[in-house]
Amino acid sequence: MTPTPEPAGAPPAPEPSGSAASVNLEFILDIPLEVTVELGRTKLLVHELLKLGQGSVIELTKLAGETLDVLANQKLIARGEAVVVNEKFGVRLTEVVSPMERIERLK
């Protein structure tokens, strides 16, 4: 049995290139994400916030030396520690949240 020819003007059949997962990933690689590194949190009343000025200290919930949370679009994806790279702050990842845990947190 011979294959039937494609109709004129029809797009050519896609050629297999890599796995289906990599093809699906290509679709989302250019989507922008907001990545945040969280040092800690606190709650302030408005009048406390208005009193803040240069040199004020805000006490955070985390202790010195605890890991920092790395969030993508406000969802936890990793934890790490603060480092200095070329006079700029950076984060060295010490733990990446497993894909299953990330999916559970989306719910």
RAKALIN-V885780 format. One record per helix or strand of 2 or more residues. SS is the DSSP state (@ for helix, = for strand). FROM is the first residue (numbers start at 1). TO is the last residue. If there is no record, write none. Layout:
BEGIN
SS:FROM:TO  SS:FROM:TO
END
This chain:
BEGIN
@:20:28  =:35:38  @:46:51  =:68:72  =:75:85  =:88:96  @:99:106
END
